[in-house]
Amino acid sequence: MENEIFATAIVLFGMTFAAQVAHSQRAIAFSGIENARDIGTLVMQNGQTVRAGMLVRSGNLSQATDGDVVVLKGKYHLTDVFDFRLEAEANAAPDRIIDGVSYIHLSTLPKALIEGFASSDSSDMASMDKKGMMETLLKYAMNPKAQSMARQLYPIIVTDSTAQHYYGAFLRGVLRAEGGVLWHCSQGKDRAGWASAFLLAALGASREVIVEDFDLSNQSYARQVEAMTAKVRDAGGNDEAVAFMRAMIGVSRENFESTLDLIDQRYGSLSQYIENLLGFSKEEQQQLRKKYLISE
Protein backbone atom coordinates (compact mmCIF):
# COMPACT_ATOMS: atom_id res chain seq x y z
CA MET A 1 0.00 0.00 0.00
CA GLU A 2 2.76 2.48 0.89
CA ASN A 3 4.53 1.95 -2.42
CA GLU A 4 1.29 2.31 -4.36
CA ILE A 5 0.38 5.54 -2.59
CA PHE A 6 3.77 7.13 -3.13
CA ALA A 7 3.90 5.94 -6.75
CA THR A 8 0.52 7.55 -7.34
CA ALA A 9 1.73 10.78 -5.75
CA ILE A 10 4.89 10.81 -7.87
CA VAL A 11 2.97 10.26 -11.10
CA LEU A 12 0.57 12.98 -10.00
CA PHE A 13 3.49 15.39 -9.62
CA GLY A 14 4.10 14.95 -13.35
CA MET A 15 0.56 15.71 -14.48
CA THR A 16 -0.64 19.01 -15.87
CA PHE A 17 -3.67 20.70 -14.32
CA ALA A 18 -3.85 23.97 -16.30
CA ALA A 19 -3.36 26.09 -13.22
CA GLN A 20 -5.12 29.35 -12.63
CA VAL A 21 -2.91 32.38 -12.04
CA ALA A 22 -2.25 32.75 -8.32
CA HIS A 23 -3.92 35.79 -6.79
CA SER A 24 -0.67 37.47 -5.88
CA GLN A 25 1.13 40.54 -7.09
CA ARG A 26 4.17 38.29 -7.50
CA ALA A 27 2.39 35.85 -9.83
CA ILE A 28 3.80 35.60 -13.35
CA ALA A 29 1.21 34.96 -16.05
CA PHE A 30 3.21 32.76 -18.40
CA SER A 31 1.36 31.07 -21.24
CA GLY A 32 2.88 27.62 -20.82
CA ILE A 33 4.44 27.59 -17.35
CA GLU A 34 2.20 26.91 -14.38
CA ASN A 35 2.24 28.16 -10.80
CA ALA A 36 4.97 30.74 -11.43
CA ARG A 37 5.81 33.58 -9.09
CA ASP A 38 8.66 35.97 -8.39
CA ILE A 39 10.19 35.75 -4.91
CA GLY A 40 11.10 39.41 -5.29
CA THR A 41 9.52 42.17 -3.16
CA LEU A 42 9.07 39.91 -0.14
CA VAL A 43 10.18 41.71 3.01
CA MET A 44 12.65 39.98 5.32
CA GLN A 45 12.85 40.29 9.09
CA ASN A 46 15.63 42.88 8.89
CA GLY A 47 13.38 45.15 6.80
CA GLN A 48 15.22 44.52 3.54
CA THR A 49 13.40 43.34 0.42
CA VAL A 50 14.24 40.54 -2.01
CA ARG A 51 15.30 41.93 -5.41
CA ALA A 52 12.57 41.56 -8.02
CA GLY A 53 13.23 39.88 -11.36
CA MET A 54 15.95 37.49 -10.17
CA LEU A 55 14.36 34.55 -8.35
CA VAL A 56 11.44 32.60 -9.82
CA ARG A 57 9.68 29.41 -8.68
CA SER A 58 7.36 27.54 -11.04
CA GLY A 59 6.12 24.33 -12.53
CA ASN A 60 8.17 22.59 -15.22
CA LEU A 61 9.20 24.26 -18.47
CA SER A 62 8.12 21.54 -20.90
CA GLN A 63 5.30 23.67 -22.35
CA ALA A 64 7.10 27.04 -22.24
CA THR A 65 6.14 29.13 -25.27
CA ASP A 66 8.30 31.44 -27.35
CA GLY A 67 6.72 34.34 -25.50
CA ASP A 68 7.56 32.77 -22.15
CA VAL A 69 11.19 32.42 -23.24
CA VAL A 70 11.30 36.08 -24.22
CA VAL A 71 10.06 37.07 -20.76
CA LEU A 72 12.45 34.71 -18.96
CA LYS A 73 15.44 36.01 -20.89
CA GLY A 74 14.41 39.66 -21.12
CA LYS A 75 12.75 40.47 -17.81
CA TYR A 76 14.29 37.80 -15.56
CA HIS A 77 17.71 37.50 -17.26
CA LEU A 78 17.54 33.73 -16.76
CA THR A 79 20.87 31.89 -16.58
CA ASP A 80 20.17 28.93 -14.24
CA VAL A 81 17.32 26.40 -13.96
CA PHE A 82 17.12 23.89 -11.11
CA ASP A 83 14.93 20.85 -11.74
CA PHE A 84 13.91 18.77 -8.68
CA ARG A 85 12.09 16.05 -10.62
CA LEU A 86 12.94 12.39 -10.92
CA GLU A 87 14.82 11.47 -14.08
CA ALA A 88 11.75 9.60 -15.34
CA GLU A 89 9.59 12.69 -14.84
CA ALA A 90 12.09 14.92 -16.60
CA ASN A 91 12.38 12.48 -19.50
CA ALA A 92 8.60 12.30 -19.86
CA ALA A 93 8.22 16.10 -19.97
CA PRO A 94 11.65 17.60 -20.71
CA ASP A 95 12.22 21.28 -20.05
CA ARG A 96 12.36 23.54 -23.05
CA ILE A 97 16.01 24.30 -23.72
CA ILE A 98 16.80 28.01 -23.71
CA ASP A 99 20.07 29.21 -25.21
CA GLY A 100 22.57 30.39 -22.63
CA VAL A 101 20.78 28.75 -19.69
CA SER A 102 22.36 26.06 -17.48
CA TYR A 103 20.08 23.21 -16.36
CA ILE A 104 20.89 21.51 -13.06
CA HIS A 105 19.00 18.32 -12.14
CA LEU A 106 18.69 17.66 -8.39
CA SER A 107 16.11 14.97 -7.62
CA THR A 108 15.05 15.70 -4.05
CA LEU A 109 12.66 12.79 -3.64
CA PRO A 110 14.12 10.53 -0.93
CA LYS A 111 15.50 7.14 -1.85
CA ALA A 112 12.70 5.34 0.01
CA LEU A 113 10.07 7.04 -2.15
CA ILE A 114 12.00 6.42 -5.38
CA GLU A 115 12.37 2.73 -4.53
CA GLY A 116 8.68 2.58 -3.73
CA PHE A 117 7.90 4.03 -7.13
CA ALA A 118 10.26 1.62 -8.90
CA SER A 119 8.96 -1.44 -7.06
CA SER A 120 5.29 -0.65 -7.80
CA ASP A 121 3.68 -1.24 -11.17
CA SER A 122 4.84 2.18 -12.28
CA SER A 123 4.47 1.51 -16.00
CA ASP A 124 0.73 0.98 -15.64
CA MET A 125 0.38 4.01 -13.40
CA ALA A 126 2.40 6.26 -15.68
CA SER A 127 0.15 5.30 -18.59
CA MET A 128 -3.03 6.29 -16.73
CA ASP A 129 -4.97 9.18 -18.18
CA LYS A 130 -6.00 12.05 -15.95
CA LYS A 131 -9.42 10.52 -15.28
CA GLY A 132 -7.85 7.24 -14.18
CA MET A 133 -5.43 9.01 -11.88
CA MET A 134 -8.21 11.06 -10.30
CA GLU A 135 -10.27 7.92 -9.73
CA THR A 136 -7.26 6.29 -8.07
CA LEU A 137 -6.74 9.29 -5.83
CA LEU A 138 -10.41 9.31 -4.89
CA LYS A 139 -10.08 5.69 -3.79
CA TYR A 140 -6.98 6.43 -1.72
CA ALA A 141 -8.60 9.51 -0.16
CA MET A 142 -10.99 7.21 1.70
CA ASN A 143 -8.19 5.04 3.08
CA PRO A 144 -6.90 5.97 6.58
CA LYS A 145 -3.50 4.42 5.82
CA ALA A 146 -3.17 6.52 2.68
CA GLN A 147 -4.15 9.62 4.65
CA SER A 148 -1.41 8.86 7.17
CA MET A 149 1.19 8.28 4.45
CA ALA A 150 0.33 11.61 2.83
CA ARG A 151 1.01 13.37 6.14
CA GLN A 152 4.43 11.70 6.29
CA LEU A 153 5.58 12.89 2.86
CA TYR A 154 7.08 16.23 3.95
CA PRO A 155 8.82 14.82 7.07
CA ILE A 156 10.38 12.09 4.92
CA ILE A 157 11.71 14.70 2.50
CA VAL A 158 13.26 17.02 5.10
CA THR A 159 14.88 14.21 7.12
CA ASP A 160 16.41 12.41 4.13
CA SER A 161 20.17 12.92 3.77
CA THR A 162 20.13 12.88 -0.04
CA ALA A 163 17.35 15.47 -0.21
CA GLN A 164 19.28 17.59 2.30
CA HIS A 165 22.42 17.34 0.16
CA TYR A 166 20.60 18.44 -2.99
CA TYR A 167 18.76 21.30 -1.32
CA GLY A 168 22.13 22.50 -0.02
CA ALA A 169 23.51 22.27 -3.56
CA PHE A 170 20.55 24.34 -4.75
CA LEU A 171 21.30 27.12 -2.24
CA ARG A 172 24.94 27.20 -3.30
CA GLY A 173 23.87 27.28 -6.94
CA VAL A 174 21.63 30.28 -6.30
CA LEU A 175 24.53 31.99 -4.57
CA ARG A 176 26.85 31.37 -7.55
CA ALA A 177 24.36 32.23 -10.30
CA GLU A 178 25.39 35.05 -12.62
CA GLY A 179 21.84 35.98 -13.64
CA GLY A 180 18.24 35.07 -12.94
CA VAL A 181 17.41 31.74 -11.30
CA LEU A 182 14.31 29.54 -11.75
CA TRP A 183 13.59 26.37 -9.82
CA HIS A 184 10.81 23.86 -10.34
CA CYS A 185 9.56 20.34 -9.89
CA SER A 186 6.60 19.15 -11.96
CA GLN A 187 3.83 21.34 -10.57
CA GLY A 188 6.02 23.76 -8.64
CA LYS A 189 4.32 23.11 -5.33
CA ASP A 190 5.94 20.54 -3.02
CA ARG A 191 9.59 19.93 -3.89
CA ALA A 192 9.98 23.42 -5.36
CA GLY A 193 8.01 24.71 -2.38
CA TRP A 194 10.56 23.34 0.06
CA ALA A 195 13.38 24.82 -2.03
CA SER A 196 11.66 28.20 -1.76
CA ALA A 197 11.22 27.76 1.98
CA PHE A 198 14.93 27.05 2.50
CA LEU A 199 15.95 29.91 0.23
CA LEU A 200 13.66 32.38 1.96
CA ALA A 201 14.86 31.22 5.38
CA ALA A 202 18.49 31.67 4.29
CA LEU A 203 17.57 35.19 3.13
CA GLY A 204 16.12 35.94 6.56
CA ALA A 205 12.36 35.57 6.04
CA SER A 206 9.99 35.11 8.94
CA ARG A 207 8.06 31.87 9.31
CA GLU A 208 4.88 33.74 8.35
CA VAL A 209 6.37 34.87 5.01
CA ILE A 210 7.66 31.36 4.29
CA VAL A 211 4.31 29.72 5.02
CA GLU A 212 2.30 32.26 3.03
CA ASP A 213 4.51 31.80 -0.04
CA PHE A 214 4.19 28.01 0.20
CA ASP A 215 0.41 28.25 0.54
CA LEU A 216 0.01 30.34 -2.65
CA SER A 217 0.17 27.13 -4.69
CA ASN A 218 -3.32 26.40 -3.39
CA GLN A 219 -4.52 29.52 -5.17
CA SER A 220 -2.84 28.42 -8.38
CA TYR A 221 -4.69 25.08 -8.30
CA ALA A 222 -7.84 26.29 -6.53
CA ARG A 223 -10.30 25.21 -9.22
CA GLN A 224 -8.89 21.69 -9.38
CA VAL A 225 -8.67 21.38 -5.59
CA GLU A 226 -12.28 22.43 -5.11
CA ALA A 227 -13.54 20.12 -7.87
CA MET A 228 -11.80 17.07 -6.42
CA THR A 229 -12.66 17.80 -2.79
CA ALA A 230 -16.30 18.14 -3.85
CA LYS A 231 -16.04 14.65 -5.36
CA VAL A 232 -14.64 13.38 -2.06
CA ARG A 233 -17.56 14.92 -0.15
CA ASP A 234 -20.08 13.53 -2.64
CA ALA A 235 -18.56 10.07 -2.14
CA GLY A 236 -19.03 10.36 1.63
CA GLY A 237 -15.48 11.28 2.50
CA ASN A 238 -14.67 12.78 5.89
CA ASP A 239 -12.39 15.71 6.75
CA GLU A 240 -9.31 13.46 6.60
CA ALA A 241 -10.25 12.35 3.09
CA VAL A 242 -10.68 15.96 2.01
CA ALA A 243 -7.30 16.86 3.55
CA PHE A 244 -5.66 14.03 1.60
CA MET A 245 -7.09 15.28 -1.68
CA ARG A 246 -6.13 18.88 -0.97
CA ALA A 247 -2.56 17.75 -0.26
CA MET A 248 -2.35 15.76 -3.50
CA ILE A 249 -3.81 18.37 -5.85
CA GLY A 250 -2.59 21.47 -4.01
CA VAL A 251 -0.38 21.66 -0.94
CA SER A 252 -1.10 20.97 2.70
CA ARG A 253 -0.39 24.07 4.77
CA GLU A 254 -1.05 22.03 7.90
CA ASN A 255 1.49 19.36 6.94
CA PHE A 256 4.00 22.03 5.95
CA GLU A 257 3.71 23.86 9.28
CA SER A 258 3.88 20.64 11.30
CA THR A 259 7.05 19.71 9.38
CA LEU A 260 8.55 23.12 10.19
CA ASP A 261 7.75 22.30 13.84
CA LEU A 262 9.51 18.95 13.39
CA ILE A 263 12.61 20.74 12.07
CA ASP A 264 12.60 23.02 15.13
CA GLN A 265 12.20 20.07 17.50
CA ARG A 266 14.77 17.80 15.89
CA TYR A 267 17.38 20.29 14.65
CA GLY A 268 16.92 23.34 16.86
CA SER A 269 15.59 25.79 14.27
CA LEU A 270 15.20 26.20 10.54
CA SER A 271 18.34 28.36 10.55
CA GLN A 272 20.35 25.60 12.24
CA TYR A 273 18.89 23.03 9.85
CA ILE A 274 20.07 25.07 6.86
CA GLU A 275 23.55 25.47 8.31
CA ASN A 276 24.09 22.01 9.78
CA LEU A 277 21.99 19.68 7.61
CA LEU A 278 21.99 21.48 4.27
CA GLY A 279 25.59 22.57 4.77
CA PHE A 280 24.92 26.19 3.84
CA SER A 281 27.07 28.19 6.23
CA LYS A 282 26.32 31.46 8.01
CA GLU A 283 28.94 33.13 5.82
CA GLU A 284 27.22 31.85 2.67
CA GLN A 285 23.88 33.04 4.00
CA GLN A 286 25.32 36.50 4.50
CA GLN A 287 26.71 36.48 0.96
CA LEU A 288 23.30 35.38 -0.31
CA ARG A 289 21.61 38.28 1.48
CA LYS A 290 24.15 40.76 0.18
CA LYS A 291 23.49 39.55 -3.36
CA TYR A 292 19.68 39.37 -3.34
CA LEU A 293 18.44 41.85 -0.72
CA ILE A 294 18.01 45.57 -1.08
CA SER A 295 17.04 48.34 1.34
CA GLU A 296 13.95 50.30 0.41
SULPEUR-V289369 format. One record per backbone hydrogen bond with DSSP energy under -0.5 kcal/mol. NH is the residue of the N-H (numbers start at 1). CO is the residue of the C=O. Records with the same first field share a line. If there is no record, write none. Layout:
NH=CO + CO
This chain:
5=1
6=2
7=3
8=4
9=5
10=6
11=7
12=8
13=9
14=10 + 11
15=12
20=220
24=22
27=24
28=36
29=27
30=28
37=57
38=26
39=55
40=55
41=50
42=39
44=48
45=204
47=44
49=294
50=42
51=292
54=51
56=181
57=37
58=183
59=34
60=186
64=61
69=65
70=66
71=67
72=68
73=69
74=70
75=71
76=71
78=72
79=180
80=180
81=102
82=182
83=81 + 104
84=82 + 184
90=86
91=87
92=88
93=89
94=91
96=61
101=98
102=79
104=81 + 102
105=103
106=83 + 104
108=84 + 106
113=110
114=110
115=111
116=112
117=113
118=114
119=115
120=116
122=120
125=121
126=122
127=123
128=125
133=129
134=130
135=131
136=132
137=133
138=134
139=135
140=136
141=137
142=138 + 139
143=140
144=142
147=143
148=144
149=145
150=146
151=147
152=148
153=149 + 150
155=151
156=152
157=153
158=154
159=155
160=156 + 157
164=160
165=161
166=162
167=163
168=164
169=165
170=166
171=167
172=168
173=169
174=170
175=171
176=172
177=173
180=77
181=54
182=80
183=56
184=82
185=58
194=190
195=191
196=192
197=193
198=194
199=195
200=196
201=197
202=198
203=199
204=200 + 201
205=200
210=206
211=207
212=208
213=209
214=210
215=211
216=212 + 213
217=214
218=215
219=216
220=216
221=217
222=219
225=221
226=222
227=223
228=224
229=225
230=226
231=227
232=228
233=229
234=230
235=231
236=233
237=232
242=238
243=239
244=240
245=241
246=242
247=243
248=244
249=245
250=246
253=251
256=252
257=253
258=254
259=255
260=256
261=257
262=258
263=259
264=260
265=261
266=262
267=263
268=264
273=269
274=270
275=271
276=272
277=273
278=273
280=274
281=279
285=281
286=282
287=283
288=284
289=285
290=286
291=287
292=288
293=289
294=49
